[in-house]
Amino acid sequence: MIVRPASPADSKGMSAILGEILASWNSDRPSSADHVRAFYIEHPDRIECSVAVSDEGEIVGFQALKLAREGNSWNVPPGWGVIGTYVKLGVGRRGVGRALFAATQQAARAASLPTIDATIAETNALGLAYYEAMGFRTYRQQPGMISKVYMVTP
């Protein structure tokens, strides 16, 4: 597996992963290739968006890191990073998330981010466990959501 920056050509493969995950959550959030390209790959607040690609050339996960600006929709302090991680269903526990986070950590340090926020649905046990394993700690709870923070070290 390799981890590399996402490109617009990856949007279809990323969309398939996101769509499958959102369907499993019974979510109606958008997951089209156009949405993925605009919201993750080409978003103006993007710091990094990485894909994990299997030895067979299939995208098996992606992770996006954005800069939280004043008045952001995540309600986190401006200047923090905000992360989202999506791994193809059935591929978890094989190091995909860990490999993606290594690239994200490098990008966060290069951008001089002090912290990264991950806000996860309280029913998403796999997501909560993943972020905890990566070193994120709970700092805020809202109805239905748990926010975790990662302190970026130089």
Backbone hydrogen bonds in HBPLUS format (Angstrom, degrees):
<---DONOR---> <-ACCEPTOR-->    atom                        ^
c    i                          cat <-CA-CA->   ^        H-A-AA   ^      H-
h    n   atom  resd res      DA  || num        DHA   H-A  angle D-A-AA Bond
n    s   type  num  typ     dist DA aas  dist angle  dist       angle   num
A0002-ILE N   A0053-VAL O   2.94 MM  51  5.34 154.2  2.01 147.6 154.5     1
A0053-VAL N   A0002-ILE O   2.79 MM  51  5.34 166.3  1.81 161.9 166.7     2
A0004-ARG N   A0051-VAL O   3.05 MM  47  5.66 154.6  2.11 155.0 162.2     3
A0051-VAL N   A0004-ARG O   2.84 MM  47  5.66 163.0  1.87 169.3 172.7     4
A0006-ALA N   A0049-CYS O   2.69 MM  43  5.57 171.6  1.69 150.8 148.6     5
A0010-ASP N   A0007-SER O   2.80 MM   3  5.42 160.2  1.84 122.5 129.3     6
A0011-SER N   A0008-PRO O   3.17 MM   3  5.47 164.8  2.19 111.5 116.2     7
A0014-MET N   A0010-ASP O   2.97 MM   4  6.14 164.0  2.00 162.7 167.9     8
A0015-SER N   A0011-SER O   2.83 MM   4  5.80 151.9  1.90 141.2 149.3     9
A0016-ALA N   A0012-LYS O   3.05 MM   4  6.32 149.9  2.14 145.9 152.9    10
A0017-ILE N   A0013-GLY O   3.32 MM   4  6.62 156.7  2.38 142.5 147.3    11
A0018-LEU N   A0014-MET O   2.94 MM   4  6.20 171.9  1.94 157.0 159.2    12
A0019-GLY N   A0015-SER O   2.76 MM   4  5.83 165.1  1.78 151.7 156.4    13
A0020-GLU N   A0016-ALA O   3.10 MM   4  6.17 159.0  2.15 142.5 147.6    14
A0021-ILE N   A0017-ILE O   3.05 MM   4  6.29 162.3  2.08 153.5 158.3    15
A0022-LEU N   A0018-LEU O   2.86 MM   4  6.05 172.4  1.86 159.4 161.7    16
A0023-ALA N   A0019-GLY O   2.95 MM   4  6.04 154.4  2.01 144.0 151.1    17
A0024-SER N   A0020-GLU O   3.09 MM   4  6.32 150.0  2.18 140.8 148.6    18
A0024-SER N   A0021-ILE O   3.05 MM   3  5.12 116.6  2.47  96.3 111.8    19
A0025-TRP N   A0021-ILE O   3.10 MM   4  6.46 131.9  2.35 142.5 155.9    20
A0025-TRP N   A0022-LEU O   3.10 MM   3  5.01 132.8  2.33  93.4 106.5    21
A0027-SER N   A0022-LEU O   2.89 MM   5  5.08 175.7  1.89 153.7 152.2    22
A0026-ASN N   A0023-ALA O   3.02 MM   3  4.88 157.0  2.08 101.1 108.3    23
A0036-VAL N   A0032-SER O   2.91 MM   4  6.24 165.8  1.94 156.7 160.3    24
A0037-ARG N   A0033-ALA O   2.95 MM   4  6.11 162.2  1.98 148.3 153.1    25
A0038-ALA N   A0034-ASP O   3.01 MM   4  6.21 164.7  2.04 148.2 152.2    26
A0039-PHE N   A0035-HIS O   2.71 MM   4  5.71 169.4  1.72 162.7 166.2    27
A0040-TYR N   A0036-VAL O   2.93 MM   4  5.39 154.2  1.99 137.5 143.9    28
A0041-ILE N   A0036-VAL O   3.24 MM   5  6.65 160.3  2.28 149.5 155.4    29
A0042-GLU N   A0037-ARG O   2.71 MM   5  5.79 154.7  1.77 168.9 174.0    30
A0046-ARG N   A0043-HIS O   3.03 MM   3  5.27 163.0  2.06 117.3 119.8    31
A0067-LEU N   A0045-ASP O   2.80 MM  22  5.26 156.2  1.86 146.6 153.5    32
A0047-ILE N   A0065-LEU O   2.76 MM  18  5.50 168.2  1.78 154.1 152.8    33
A0048-GLU N   A0065-LEU O   3.16 MM  17  5.18 161.9  2.19 139.1 142.0    34
A0065-LEU N   A0048-GLU O   2.75 MM  17  5.18 162.4  1.78 167.7 164.4    35
A0050-SER N   A0063-GLN O   2.88 MM  13  5.41 155.4  1.94 158.7 161.0    36
A0063-GLN N   A0050-SER O   2.95 MM  13  5.41 153.0  2.03 147.3 154.5    37
A0052-ALA N   A0061-GLY O   2.84 MM   9  5.13 161.7  1.87 142.0 142.7    38
A0060-VAL N   A0052-ALA O   2.80 MM   8  5.63 163.9  1.83 154.2 159.8    39
A0054-SER N   A0058-GLU O   2.75 MM   4  5.21 166.6  1.77 152.0 151.3    40
A0057-GLY N   A0054-SER O   2.88 MM   3  5.17 163.8  1.91 113.3 117.8    41
A0088-LYS N   A0060-VAL O   2.88 MM  28  5.16 166.9  1.89 133.1 137.6    42
A0062-PHE N   A0086-TYR O   2.76 MM  24  5.40 152.8  1.84 152.5 162.0    43
A0086-TYR N   A0062-PHE O   2.87 MM  24  5.40 161.2  1.90 168.0 171.1    44
A0064-ALA N   A0084-GLY O   2.86 MM  20  5.25 157.7  1.91 151.0 158.5    45
A0084-GLY N   A0064-ALA O   2.97 MM  20  5.25 143.4  2.11 147.1 153.7    46
A0066-LYS N   A0082-VAL O   2.88 MM  16  5.18 161.7  1.91 147.0 153.0    47
A0082-VAL N   A0066-LYS O   2.80 MM  16  5.18 144.6  1.92 145.0 153.1    48
A0068-ALA N   A0080-TRP O   2.82 MM  12  5.41 172.0  1.82 168.7 166.1    49
A0079-GLY N   A0068-ALA O   2.78 MM  11  5.53 161.2  1.81 159.9 157.7    50
A0072-ASN N   A0069-ARG O   3.07 MM   3  5.45 133.0  2.30 148.9 141.3    51
A0075-ASN N   A0072-ASN O   3.23 MM   3  5.65 162.9  2.27 110.9 116.1    52
A0080-TRP N   A0077-PRO O   3.19 MM   3  5.97 158.4  2.24 142.7 144.0    53
A0081-GLY N   A0115-THR O   2.86 MM  34  6.12 165.7  1.88 147.2 152.1    54
A0117-ASP N   A0081-GLY O   2.75 MM  36  6.05 163.5  1.78 144.2 146.2    55
A0083-ILE N   A0117-ASP O   2.98 MM  34  6.23 163.8  2.01 173.6 174.4    56
A0091-VAL N   A0088-LYS O   3.03 MM   3  5.60 151.2  2.11 142.7 142.7    57
A0099-ALA N   A0095-GLY O   2.97 MM   4  6.04 160.8  2.01 147.4 152.5    58
A0100-LEU N   A0096-VAL O   2.94 MM   4  6.21 160.8  1.98 154.5 160.1    59
A0101-PHE N   A0097-GLY O   2.91 MM   4  6.08 157.6  1.96 147.0 153.3    60
A0102-ALA N   A0098-ARG O   3.06 MM   4  6.32 142.9  2.21 143.7 152.9    61
A0104-THR N   A0100-LEU O   3.06 MM   4  6.39 154.9  2.12 147.0 154.8    62
A0105-GLN N   A0101-PHE O   2.79 MM   4  5.96 156.8  1.85 151.3 156.4    63
A0106-GLN N   A0102-ALA O   3.27 MM   4  6.51 158.0  2.32 142.5 147.3    64
A0107-ALA N   A0103-ALA O   3.09 MM   4  6.39 159.2  2.14 146.9 152.5    65
A0108-ALA N   A0104-THR O   2.83 MM   4  6.05 155.6  1.89 152.3 159.4    66
A0109-ARG N   A0105-GLN O   2.96 MM   4  6.20 159.7  2.00 151.5 156.2    67
A0110-ALA N   A0106-GLN O   2.94 MM   4  6.17 162.8  1.97 150.2 155.3    68
A0111-ALA N   A0107-ALA O   2.96 MM   4  6.13 141.1  2.11 142.0 152.2    69
A0113-LEU N   A0108-ALA O   3.00 MM   5  5.35 170.2  2.01 157.2 156.4    70
A0112-SER N   A0109-ARG O   2.96 MM   3  4.91 157.2  2.01 103.7 110.6    71
A0152-VAL N   A0114-PRO O   3.03 MM  38  5.40 152.8  2.11 128.1 134.5    72
A0116-ILE N   A0150-TYR O   2.90 MM  34  5.06 143.8  2.03 139.0 149.5    73
A0150-TYR N   A0116-ILE O   2.86 MM  34  5.06 146.9  1.97 143.3 153.4    74
A0118-ALA N   A0148-LYS O   2.85 MM  30  5.14 155.4  1.91 150.7 153.7    75
A0148-LYS N   A0118-ALA O   2.74 MM  30  5.14 165.7  1.76 148.0 153.0    76
A0120-ILE N   A0146-ILE O   2.82 MM  26  5.36 167.0  1.84 155.5 154.0    77
A0146-ILE N   A0120-ILE O   2.78 MM  26  5.36 161.3  1.82 158.0 164.4    78
A0124-ASN N   A0121-ALA O   2.92 MM   3  5.31 166.6  1.94 118.3 122.8    79
A0122-GLU N   A0144-GLY O   2.85 MM  22  5.37 167.0  1.86 127.1 130.1    80
A0128-LEU N   A0124-ASN O   2.97 MM   4  6.22 165.7  1.99 159.8 164.2    81
A0129-ALA N   A0125-ALA O   2.95 MM   4  6.06 162.5  1.98 147.9 152.8    82
A0130-TYR N   A0126-LEU O   2.90 MM   4  6.05 156.1  1.95 147.2 154.2    83
A0131-TYR N   A0127-GLY O   3.05 MM   4  6.28 175.0  2.06 157.0 156.6    84
A0132-GLU N   A0128-LEU O   3.06 MM   4  6.18 156.8  2.12 145.4 152.5    85
A0133-ALA N   A0129-ALA O   2.91 MM   4  6.08 156.4  1.96 147.8 154.1    86
A0134-MET N   A0130-TYR O   3.00 MM   4  6.33 135.8  2.20 145.1 158.1    87
A0134-MET N   A0131-TYR O   3.16 MM   3  4.98 128.2  2.44  90.8 104.5    88
A0136-PHE N   A0131-TYR O   2.94 MM   5  5.35 158.9  1.99 157.0 150.0    89
A0135-GLY N   A0132-GLU O   3.07 MM   3  5.24 157.2  2.13 104.9 112.1    90
A0137-ARG N   A0149-VAL O   2.88 MM  12  5.33 155.1  1.94 138.6 142.8    91
A0149-VAL N   A0137-ARG O   2.78 MM  12  5.33 157.1  1.83 140.6 143.2    92
A0139-TYR N   A0147-SER O   2.95 MM   8  6.04 165.5  1.97 154.5 156.0    93
A0140-ARG N   A0147-SER O   3.40 MM   7  5.08 156.0  2.46 140.7 137.1    94
A0147-SER N   A0140-ARG O   2.81 MM   7  5.08 173.4  1.81 158.7 158.1    95
A0142-GLN N   A0145-MET O   3.01 MM   3  5.13 166.2  2.03 140.4 144.9    96
A0145-MET N   A0142-GLN O   2.94 MM   3  5.13 164.2  1.97 126.3 131.3    97
